[in-house]
Amino acid sequence: MTDTYTIRAQESGERIDALLAQEIDDMTRSQAARLIAEGKVTLCCAPIKKNHRVSAGEIFVVEVPEPEDTEITAESIPLDIAFEDDDLVVVNKPRGMVVHPAPGHAGGTLVNALLWHCGDSLSGIGGEKRPGIVHRIDMDTSGLLIVAKNDYAHRFLSAQLADHSLSRTYEAVVIGKIKNDNGTIDAPIGRHPIDRKRMAVTERNSRSAVTHYEVIARYNGYTHIRCNLETGRTHQIRVHMAHIGHPLLGDEVYGRKGKEKGLEGQCLHARTLRFIHPRTNELCAVTSELPAYFTDVLSRLGDKI
């Protein structure tokens, strides 16, 4: 894959290896440096050094090797099916399960389990590594997500994601007492300028992101909230709540360090999905119960205030 990157005025002075790590998904700074050393990053058809400081208007050509395909095997992993028919399946994913294979998670993923459960009945739009996957949730987020069994259903559901008509409601516990009973966070999200594994509220290389929230209950030092996503950016709820000073309980990436209330990972559950069925055009609403880890956390927060 070959792509071009034109340097904007605000990027002048940055190192090219750091900039490419920010711009290219799933690329680390060391990987960018390796591409540069191999002569796969050029400026005016000439190779450059990894410590090259960019200037506004420079155009870099980057040759990124295609990832090697690895066969994904079906695995007999139990699934909690909330809804299923010939077109789609709604799965209640447990926390700790990765949605699709990725470096460090070659097996034991939701996709491995789906291949066993559905066989060949998964759409191919997501590619070999993400068959049927219409949208994702983080490894340590529990709850509902939709999987398409055919390409028609996949396109139909993806269109609802794009026009925000597919409704996703989450519940979370955040740190601190939120004063207002409800609110909206409208703040663009993009890659963190330094740490590529994190997202951040930023105007640079970002996309619009809108989260609506309401308070379910307040505790001493914590708040149980419900969130509705208007958009679906990576780590959106986690980033937005941290942005307003109320990071998710257990979120060591965007919040407090160290385990709290017995949690490993954020206290976040995808509770409800509402969508138009691709075959019947009827409104479907699927809801899951709060999992044991979530109710256990609530019981440890003490009395409501």
Secondary structure, DSSP 4 states (H G I P E B T S, - for coil): -EEEEEPPGGGTT-BHHHHHHHHSTT--HHHHHHHHHTT-EEETTEE--TTPBP-TT-EEEEEPPPPPP-PPPP------EEEE-SSEEEEEEPTT--SS-BTTBSSSSHHHHHHHHHTT-S-STT-SSSTTB-----TT-EEEEEEESSHHHHHHHHHHHHTT-SEEEEEEEEES--SSSEEEEE--EEE-SS-TT-EEE-STTEE--EEEEEEEEEETTEEEEEEEESS--TTHHHHHHHHTT-PBTT-TTTS-SS--TT-SS--EEEEEEEEE-TTT--EEEEE-PPPHHHHHHHHHS-S--
